[in-house]
Amino acid sequence: MLRGGGNRTGEREERHARMSPLGRRLACWLPAVLIAAGVAFDVGTPPRYTAAPFFSAAPLVAAPLYSFAGTAATVAAALLGELLIALYHSTQDNTQSATEGLTVMVVAFLALGINRVLRLSDARLASVRNVAEAAQRALLPTPPARLAGLAVAARYVAAHAGARIGGDLYAVQDTPHGVRLIVGDVRGKGLEAVEAAVIVIGAFREAAEQEATLEAVAGRLERALQREGGRREGLDQMEGFTTAVLAEVPSGAHSVLRILNRGHPAPLLLGPDGGLCELNPASPALPLGLSEVAGWPDRVDETFFPAGSLLLLFTDGVTEARDRAGCFYDAPGRLRGRHFPGPDTLLEDLVRDVARHTGGPQADDMALLAVQRPLGE
């Protein structure tokens, strides 16, 4: 996370992160290379040729890459280079030397202005990001590493570097009925999606404590979204919905796993022997918020939760991640046969593998939640 005065440095690092390590090194050395090339060019060519473009370009290149002090140092080096060249050609036309020096000076001070504007913009963006990060921590707090005897880990990966929060959501809670989890994805983007995510998580945390069954929890979420939809107008009122999967590991019966899926990608159960099972629902159901379209009773699927196994819940940012050829990421195929010592390792490896698959920015956010039943239970 970015904090205080480190935000401006973080912004520059984030811009540089889009380039390869070689590209970053070359970019940082480019202003010095331009000044050295300007000196060499002027010394090695007839007097009628000018190196002013090299000395002018160096501060402009430095402005978005360096701090204000670094840009000022580049400006000083460029002006010094131009002065030394003017002294070297002191027997030549002084008018031409003065014109070239004035040109470099004007461009150099323009570069300082550009650098200042960029730094102020970075500071404003960093302030907005701090607010967004605080909202994310409130909406999607990091769960405890252990909860009611289970190992837990969660990740939220934004599709864009400037985004810290969106419509993907997760929550895990120890309740009188067992450990209950939810991972969901609100339709749409922007603040309305965030608002709906807040409503879903708030309703889940209350219902998970009070309701005896997952079916009743899903009913509470449905009603909360219906109330929210009634406050909206137009298309959002008609088509707002949230895909979600709810899970429960009952108290005193960690070998049992209950799943209720409402139009969401199927969770994966990874065995300690490398086996993998997709927990597809026996009866497909529509997402939350669409009860007016069709009505049906919710149905919970129950399965065995072996000791040492990992339950992985995720949003469609994983399954819809594409490589350059347009092929979707195959989570079951990529994870089957692999061994993970815990949920943290599983999520870290999965995030890295998705990034390798896409080879660039993701098209959608990812919310990931993993729970492990430790061996020996």
C-alpha positions in Angstrom: 0.0 0.0 0.0 1.1 3.6 -0.7 1.5 5.9 2.3 2.2 9.6 2.8 5.3 11.0 1.1 6.1 7.7 -0.6 3.1 8.0 -2.8 4.9 10.2 -5.4 7.7 7.7 -5.6 5.1 4.9 -5.9 3.4 6.6 -8.8 6.7 6.8 -10.7 7.5 3.2 -9.9 4.0 2.1 -11.1 4.5 3.8 -14.4 8.0 2.3 -14.8 6.6 -1.2 -13.9 4.8 -1.3 -17.2 8.2 -1.4 -18.9 10.7 -4.3 -18.9 13.7 -4.0 -16.5 15.9 -3.3 -19.5 13.5 -0.6 -20.6 13.5 1.1 -17.2 17.3 1.2 -17.1 17.5 2.6 -20.6 14.9 5.3 -19.8 16.6 6.4 -16.6 20.0 6.8 -18.5 18.5 8.5 -21.5 18.9 12.1 -20.3 22.6 11.6 -19.6 23.1 9.8 -22.9 21.5 12.7 -24.7 23.8 15.3 -23.1 26.9 13.2 -23.8 25.7 12.6 -27.3 25.2 16.4 -27.7 28.7 17.1 -26.7 30.2 14.4 -28.9 28.0 15.5 -31.9 29.1 19.1 -31.6 32.8 18.4 -31.2 32.8 15.8 -34.0 30.9 17.8 -36.6 31.5 21.1 -38.5 30.5 24.3 -36.6 27.4 24.9 -38.8 25.8 21.9 -37.2 24.1 22.4 -33.7 23.8 20.0 -30.8 21.0 22.2 -29.2 18.3 19.5 -29.9 20.2 17.0 -27.8 20.6 19.4 -24.9 16.9 20.5 -25.2 15.6 16.9 -25.3 17.4 15.8 -22.1 15.4 17.8 -19.6 12.1 17.0 -21.4 12.9 13.3 -21.1 13.9 13.7 -17.4 10.7 15.5 -16.4 8.3 12.5 -16.3 11.0 10.1 -15.1 12.9 12.0 -12.3 12.0 13.9 -9.2 12.1 17.7 -9.3 15.7 17.6 -7.9 16.7 15.1 -10.6 15.1 17.1 -13.3 16.8 20.3 -12.0 20.2 18.5 -12.1 19.5 17.4 -15.7 18.6 21.0 -16.6 21.9 22.2 -15.0 23.9 19.6 -16.9 22.2 20.5 -20.2 22.9 24.2 -19.7 26.5 23.5 -18.7 26.9 21.4 -21.8 25.6 24.1 -24.0 27.8 26.7 -22.3 30.9 24.5 -22.8 30.1 24.1 -26.4 29.6 27.9 -26.8 33.0 28.5 -25.2 34.5 25.8 -27.5 33.2 27.7 -30.5 34.0 31.1 -29.1 35.7 32.2 -32.3 32.5 31.4 -34.3 29.3 33.4 -34.7 28.3 34.5 -31.1 24.7 35.2 -32.3 24.1 31.6 -33.2 25.6 30.4 -29.9 23.4 32.8 -27.9 20.3 31.7 -29.9 21.1 28.0 -29.2 21.7 28.7 -25.5 18.4 30.6 -25.2 16.6 27.7 -26.8 18.0 25.2 -24.4 17.3 27.4 -21.5 13.6 28.0 -22.4 13.0 24.2 -23.0 14.9 23.4 -19.8 12.7 25.6 -17.7 9.6 24.3 -19.5 10.7 20.8 -18.4 10.9 22.0 -14.8 7.3 23.2 -15.1 6.2 19.9 -16.6 7.8 18.0 -13.8 6.1 20.2 -11.2 2.7 19.7 -12.8 3.3 15.9 -12.9 4.3 15.7 -9.2 1.2 17.7 -8.2 -1.0 15.4 -10.3 0.7 12.4 -8.6 0.0 13.8 -5.2 -3.7 14.4 -6.0 -4.0 10.9 -7.4 -2.2 9.4 -4.3 -4.7 11.2 -2.1 -7.6 9.7 -4.0 -6.0 6.3 -3.8 -5.5 6.6 0.0 -9.3 7.1 0.3 -10.0 4.2 -2.1 -7.6 1.9 -0.1 -9.3 2.9 3.2 -12.7 2.0 1.6 -11.3 -1.3 0.4 -9.9 -2.2 3.8 -13.3 -1.4 5.3 -15.3 -3.3 2.7 -12.8 -6.2 2.1 -10.7 -6.6 5.3 -8.0 -9.1 5.4 -9.4 -12.2 7.1 -7.5 -13.8 10.0 -5.0 -16.5 9.0 -6.9 -19.0 11.1 -10.6 -19.1 11.8 -12.3 -21.8 13.9 -9.5 -24.2 13.2 -9.4 -23.5 9.4 -6.5 -21.8 7.5 -7.8 -18.8 5.5 -6.4 -16.4 2.9 -8.0 -13.8 0.5 -6.8 -11.6 -2.3 -8.3 -8.8 -4.3 -6.5 -8.0 -7.6 -7.7 -5.0 -9.5 -7.7 -5.1 -13.3 -6.1 -1.6 -13.6 -3.3 -0.3 -11.6 -5.2 2.9 -10.7 -8.2 1.0 -9.3 -8.3 -0.3 -5.7 -11.9 -1.4 -5.4 -14.7 -2.6 -7.6 -17.8 -4.9 -7.7 -16.0 -8.1 -6.8 -16.4 -9.1 -3.2 -15.5 -11.7 -0.6 -16.2 -12.3 3.1 -15.6 -15.0 5.6 -17.1 -15.2 9.1 -17.1 -17.5 12.1 -20.7 -17.9 13.2 -22.7 -20.0 15.6 -23.5 -22.3 12.6 -19.9 -22.7 11.4 -17.5 -20.8 9.2 -19.4 -19.2 6.4 -18.0 -17.6 3.2 -19.1 -15.7 0.2 -17.5 -14.7 -3.0 -19.5 -12.6 -5.5 -19.4 -10.3 -8.5 -21.8 -7.4 -8.9 -22.9 -6.6 -12.5 -21.4 -3.4 -13.8 -18.6 -1.1 -12.8 -17.9 2.1 -10.9 -19.5 3.4 -7.8 -22.9 1.7 -8.3 -21.1 -1.7 -8.3 -19.2 -0.7 -5.2 -22.5 0.4 -3.5 -24.1 -2.9 -4.4 -21.1 -4.8 -3.1 -21.4 -3.0 0.2 -25.0 -4.0 0.5 -24.3 -7.6 -0.3 -21.4 -7.9 2.3 -23.4 -6.0 4.9 -26.4 -8.3 4.5 -24.2 -11.4 4.5 -22.5 -10.5 7.7 -25.8 -10.0 9.5 -27.6 -13.0 7.9 -24.6 -15.3 8.5 -24.9 -14.8 12.2 -28.7 -15.0 12.4 -29.9 -17.5 9.9 -29.7 -21.3 10.5 -29.2 -22.3 6.9 -27.4 -21.1 3.8 -30.7 -21.0 2.0 -32.0 -18.5 4.5 -28.8 -16.5 4.1 -29.3 -16.4 0.3 -32.9 -15.3 0.9 -31.7 -12.3 3.0 -29.2 -11.3 0.3 -31.9 -11.6 -2.3 -34.3 -9.3 -0.4 -31.5 -6.8 0.3 -30.7 -6.5 -3.4 -34.3 -6.2 -4.3 -34.6 -3.3 -1.9 -31.6 -1.7 -3.5 -33.0 -2.3 -7.0 -36.2 -0.5 -6.0 -34.2 2.7 -5.4 -32.6 2.7 -8.8 -34.1 3.8 -12.1 -34.1 2.6 -15.7 -31.7 -0.2 -16.8 -30.0 -0.7 -13.5 -33.4 -1.3 -11.8 -34.3 -4.0 -14.4 -30.9 -5.7 -14.8 -29.0 -5.3 -11.6 -27.8 -8.6 -10.2 -24.9 -10.3 -8.4 -23.4 -13.7 -9.0 -22.4 -15.3 -5.8 -21.3 -18.6 -4.2 -21.9 -19.2 -0.5 -20.1 -21.9 1.5 -20.3 -23.3 5.0 -18.1 -25.5 7.1 -20.3 -26.5 10.0 -19.2 -26.2 13.6 -17.8 -29.5 14.9 -18.1 -31.1 11.5 -15.1 -29.8 9.5 -15.3 -32.8 7.2 -18.6 -31.4 5.7 -18.7 -28.7 3.1 -21.9 -27.1 2.0 -22.2 -24.9 -1.1 -24.9 -22.8 -2.5 -24.2 -21.3 -6.0 -26.2 -18.5 -7.5 -24.9 -18.2 -11.1 -21.2 -18.0 -10.1 -18.1 -19.9 -11.3 -17.9 -23.2 -9.6 -15.5 -23.4 -6.6 -12.6 -25.9 -6.7 -11.7 -28.4 -4.1 -8.0 -29.3 -4.2 -7.1 -32.5 -2.4 -3.8 -33.1 -0.6 -2.9 -35.7 -3.1 -3.1 -33.3 -6.1 -6.6 -34.2 -7.0 -9.1 -31.6 -8.0 -12.9 -31.5 -8.0 -15.1 -28.8 -9.5 -18.1 -28.2 -7.2 -20.7 -27.6 -9.9 -24.2 -27.1 -8.5 -26.7 -30.0 -9.0 -29.3 -27.5 -10.0 -28.1 -24.3 -11.8 -29.7 -21.1 -10.4 -30.0 -17.5 -11.4 -27.8 -14.8 -9.8 -29.0 -12.9 -6.7 -31.3 -10.0 -7.4 -33.3 -11.7 -10.2 -36.1 -13.2 -8.2 -38.7 -11.2 -10.2 -37.5 -13.0 -13.3 -38.0 -16.5 -12.0 -38.6 -18.1 -8.6 -37.2 -21.4 -7.4 -36.2 -22.8 -4.0 -32.5 -22.5 -3.2 -30.6 -25.8 -3.0 -27.5 -26.5 -1.0 -25.0 -29.1 -2.3 -23.1 -31.0 0.4 -19.8 -32.7 -0.1 -16.9 -34.3 1.8 -14.1 -31.9 2.9 -11.1 -34.1 3.4 -8.4 -33.1 5.9 -5.6 -31.2 4.2 -7.7 -30.2 1.2 -8.2 -26.6 0.0 -11.4 -24.9 -1.0 -10.9 -22.2 -3.6 -13.6 -19.6 -4.5 -13.0 -16.9 -7.1 -14.7 -14.5 -9.4 -14.8 -14.6 -13.3 -11.7 -12.4 -13.5 -9.9 -15.7 -13.2 -11.9 -17.8 -15.7 -12.2 -15.0 -18.2 -8.6 -14.0 -18.3 -7.3 -14.5 -21.9 -3.9 -14.8 -23.4 -2.9 -13.0 -26.6 -4.4 -15.8 -28.7 -7.8 -15.3 -26.9 -7.7 -18.5 -25.0 -9.4 -18.4 -21.5 -7.5 -19.3 -18.4 -8.2 -22.9 -17.4 -8.1 -22.9 -13.6 -8.9 -26.6 -13.1 -6.4 -27.7 -15.7 -3.6 -25.4 -14.4 -4.1 -26.4 -10.7 -4.8 -30.1 -11.1 -2.0 -32.3 -9.9 -0.2 -29.5 -8.0 0.4 -29.4 -4.2 0.0 -26.3 -2.1 1.1 -26.2 1.6 -1.6 -23.6 2.4 -4.2 -21.1 1.1 -1.7 -18.2 1.0 0.6 -20.2 -1.3 -2.3 -21.3 -3.5 -3.5 -17.7 -4.0 -0.1 -16.3 -4.7 0.7 -19.0 -7.3 -2.7 -18.5 -8.9 -2.3 -14.7 -9.2 1.1 -15.1 -10.7 -0.1 -17.8 -13.1 -3.0 -15.7 -14.3 -0.6 -12.8 -14.9 1.7 -15.1 -16.9 -1.2 -16.3 -19.0 -2.5 -12.9 -19.9 1.0 -11.5 -20.5 -0.3 -8.0 -19.7 -3.1 -6.1 -17.9 -6.2 -8.1 -17.0 -9.6 -7.3 -18.4 -11.5 -7.8 -15.1 -10.9 -7.7 -11.3 -10.3 -10.9 -9.3 -11.5 -11.7 -5.8 -10.0 -14.9 -4.4 -10.8 -16.7 -1.2 -9.2 -20.0 -0.1 -9.9 -22.2 3.0 -7.9 -25.2 4.1 -8.9 -27.9 6.5 -5.6 -28.8 8.2 -4.3 -32.3 8.4 -4.9 -34.2 11.6 -8.5 -33.1 12.0 
